Structure formats: structure tokens, C-alpha cells
Amino acid sequence: MRMFRHDVHLVLAVILLVGVAGCSSEPEVPITPQPDAGYVAPPPPPPPVEAGPTCTPAPCDAAMHLGMQEAIKAREKTEVTFGMKAESTFSCQTVCEAGTVSVPVTLQPGYCYTFLGSSFPNVNQLDLFLKPNLGPNPNPLFASILGAALAQSAENGPNASIGSGKTCYKWAFPIPGPGVIEAKARSGAGPIAVQVYAKRQP
């Protein structure tokens, strides 16, 4: 009987100790799992910027055409040698910046040429280039001179010339050659006029 009571007391003591230990311990806080972000795709590229409308040369109106002719005629006394005549290749067109006006010309043997280009002050820098006119489908044999300039202007400002004064451009070949005068508005935009003068050499 005493042994039974001893065992009961021992069991009660163990239960009491376990209960006290359980009450004194801190409750476990469950860890909330963080969501896995995984692979983050880079942002999409910005949409392409649409190019503005293409600017193409447009013919000058009647008033502008007349004004540009008068501007070039005013330069003849100082830049065109006596005896030279204006050919029927006068051209006047309005261009945007970096726009080009092309004037075809046939270069004749034994002739001397002067090319004048003028623009209004909106064009700050005008450049003239004399190039061989090889057509839209040039012969591969002439690939080395494709786009090369036979002569070009050296002035700064809205007026330009090739072969002005006593330094007229001479066509050195014994047969006629197709050429083209390119007038480029390097800086600024506005009307550009080109006039070709020619004189037969004695």
C-alpha cells in the first residue's frame, strides 16, 4: 500500500514538473514563408519613335523664282567673266536643312564654266559640288569616281560658286561629258537657286 502511494506521488510530481515547464516556456511563433519572387523580366523597350515626314525639294513660287534670279544677276559683274552667257539651267527650289538641289549639265570640250549658287539668309551655309552624272545604274568600271566631286565651292555663307572670276572650270576631255551640279543647304533651310554660265575658249 505504501509502495502504491509512493508511485502515485512520483507520477503526480512528474506531471506537475512537466506542466510547470510547459507553462514557463515561450510559445513558438510560426515562421511565415516569404513568397518566391522568381525571375523578374526586364521592362519592355520603349516604342520606336516614328520618323517625321520626308522633306523633298519643292519648286519656288513665281515671286521667289524672280527674286533669286535677281540675286544671282547682281553677282554677275564680279563673279562671271566677260563673254560668258547664262545657260537655260537656272533652277530654284526650296529645301530643308541638308537638302540638295541637283541640276544636270552637259560639259562641252573647249568650254569654260562658272556655276553660281544663291540662297536667302535662312540658309546659313550653301555648298556647291560638280560631279559626273553617271545615271541611276552606273557602269561598274566607274565605281571609283561614283559620288566624287570634280570641283566644289570654298565660300562660307549663303552664296557659293565654282569657277568664278578668272578661275572658270575647264572641261579637259575631247568629248562631251554629263555632269550634275549639287547645291546643298548644309545649315538652315529655304530657297536655293543655281545658274550655269559657259563660254567657248579661243
Secondary structure as GFF3:
##gff-version 3
##sequence-region A 1 202
A	DSSP	alpha_helix	2	24	.	.	.	ID=ss1
A	DSSP	beta_strand	58	59	.	.	.	ID=ss2
A	DSSP	alpha_helix	62	73	.	.	.	ID=ss3
A	DSSP	alpha_helix	76	79	.	.	.	ID=ss4
A	DSSP	beta_strand	85	86	.	.	.	ID=ss5
A	DSSP	beta_strand	91	95	.	.	.	ID=ss6
A	DSSP	beta_strand	100	107	.	.	.	ID=ss7
A	DSSP	beta_strand	111	119	.	.	.	ID=ss8
A	DSSP	beta_strand	123	132	.	.	.	ID=ss9
A	DSSP	three_ten_helix	140	145	.	.	.	ID=ss10
A	DSSP	beta_strand	151	152	.	.	.	ID=ss11
A	DSSP	beta_strand	160	162	.	.	.	ID=ss12
A	DSSP	beta_strand	169	170	.	.	.	ID=ss13
A	DSSP	beta_strand	177	188	.	.	.	ID=ss14
A	DSSP	beta_strand	190	200	.	.	.	ID=ss15
###
